[in-house]
């Protein structure tokens, strides 16, 4: 899904998706952050601003959550997830020219490791934000 601006037609189109109400609030928050800050900051700046927006919408989140990675029952590593919102959506933030396959693979690995089914990949690095919705 690519959603560059708040658009009622796009909102209607995606309202039947998994956790559509929640993801709409997250995307609206990201759009507001991008509108205020614009392009050119590092991901942690956008994350800090997005946390303020999510708090204003009374959404619960975990920021920079450390997860353990297991292989055949043994811990083999750790990853840090940008955001988990309401325990239902993983949000991975980028500030890049465009998404690459590795960005999607990273989000998919987080979804698999946490057993959360839905993730949003949000890119603040363009004149309009890009959002990819990934469901496993």
Secondary structure as the mmCIF struct_conf table of DSSP 4:
data_model
#
loop_
_struct_conf.conf_type_id
_struct_conf.id
_struct_conf.beg_label_comp_id
_struct_conf.beg_label_asym_id
_struct_conf.beg_label_seq_id
_struct_conf.end_label_comp_id
_struct_conf.end_label_asym_id
_struct_conf.end_label_seq_id
BEND BEND1 UNK A 5 UNK A 5
HELX_RH_AL_P HELX_RH_AL_P1 UNK A 8 UNK A 14
TURN_TY1_P TURN_TY1_P1 UNK A 15 UNK A 16
BEND BEND2 UNK A 17 UNK A 17
TURN_TY1_P TURN_TY1_P2 UNK A 18 UNK A 19
HELX_RH_AL_P HELX_RH_AL_P2 UNK A 20 UNK A 37
BEND BEND3 UNK A 39 UNK A 39
HELX_RH_AL_P HELX_RH_AL_P3 UNK A 43 UNK A 56
TURN_TY1_P TURN_TY1_P3 UNK A 57 UNK A 58
STRN STRN1 UNK A 61 UNK A 71
TURN_TY1_P TURN_TY1_P4 UNK A 72 UNK A 73
STRN STRN2 UNK A 74 UNK A 85
TURN_TY1_P TURN_TY1_P5 UNK A 86 UNK A 88
STRN STRN3 UNK A 89 UNK A 94
BEND BEND4 UNK A 96 UNK A 98
HELX_RH_AL_P HELX_RH_AL_P4 UNK A 101 UNK A 114
TURN_TY1_P TURN_TY1_P6 UNK A 115 UNK A 115
STRN STRN4 UNK A 118 UNK A 123
BEND BEND5 UNK A 125 UNK A 128
STRN STRN5 UNK A 130 UNK A 135
#
